[in-house]
């Protein structure tokens, strides 16, 4: 295929595409601006009065309405209504995020303050953007929730589907490599470490609308690299799931699940001499 023919093919694909880079870029800009209004830690300039903050919120609502317009234009959704509902939900979202930041701060001996958690912890950033995205997911806004959480994934290495249901006081420590699936249900005061996967047992497309991902009940802790799979799998409240556990069945409340292994350390006297082959 020569360049001219290939260019014609690419142009045809462009005509078929409903949305482009502008939507993605606008989504990322909206997230950055929203975080800057909610938390001074993300703001490049000082907003010194309630009036200034209120003005920024008005501007954000207008930006959001324009951003959503092409995404909902072909459906029955109204971008102005959705934008208004989201902005009205922001006080509750902010309360949840402060509870999340507090849980991270209280649960990590290395954390020195709430300011440090909000400013420097990728887990907090991932949770914040997830909570924004979940509001749009509940309102059946197409594409936009995924753009939000994929931006968080890009920034933090944490992949939370916007459809997941996550309770208050959620803590992510380190965070890199965490995956939380769409139909996952997480209770209150749950803590996850890096590399945890809360996934599905099957990727069959026919199961798209079913409960495919596990339920993690209140006050549970899941340590690094644990994999918990299946929509019928329930981790009972106040349970501890150890590192590297592979779990596909439910466990009752107050369970301690761990992978048993043996590590042998040999002294210098026990070590066999190294065999060297010389040809």
Beta strands, then each sheet from edge to edge (+ up, - down):
strand 1: 159-160
strand 2: 165-166
strand 3: 171-172
strand 4: 179-180
strand 5: 185-186
strand 6: 191-192
strand 7: 197-199
strand 8: 215-216
strand 9: 221-222
strand 10: 227-229
strand 11: 234-235
strand 12: 240-241
strand 13: 246-247
strand 14: 256-257
sheet 1: 1+ 4+ 7+ 10+ 13+
sheet 2: 2+ 5+ 8+ 11+
sheet 3: 3+ 6+ 9+ 12+ 14+
end
